[in-house]
C-alpha cells in the first residue's frame, strides 16, 4: 500500500512536529510525500516506534519523495518540520 500526503496543496495532514497516524490504525509499506519544508520522519509500525516514538526509522530531507519501510516492516506514523 502507498499513502500520499502533499503539504504544499493545503492537504496538510498535521502541523509541523505533530505526530500523524495513518487512518484506522493502518500501516503502509511506502509513503509518498511532497511539499515538506525541511525534513520528514517516518516511524515503523509496532513495538517501540508506534506513534512517533523512540526515533524514526527513516529521515528524509525537504521537498518530495517516497519513504519505503525496511524488509519485514511497515510505516505507521510520521511527522515533518
C-alpha positions, 0 to 999 in steps of 0.5 A: 500500500502507498499513502500520499500526503502533499503539504504544499496543496493545503492537504496538510495532514498535521502541523509541523512536529505533530505526530500523524497516524495513518487512518484506522490504525493502518500501516503502509509499506511506502509513503509518498510525500511532497511539499515538506519544508525541511525534513520528514520522519517516518516511524515503523509500525509496532513495538517501540516506534508506534506513534512517533516514538523512540526515533524514526526509522527513516529521515528524509530531507525537504521537498518530495519523495517516497519513504519505503519501510525496511524488509519485514516492516511497515510505516505507521506514523510520521511527522515533518518540520 
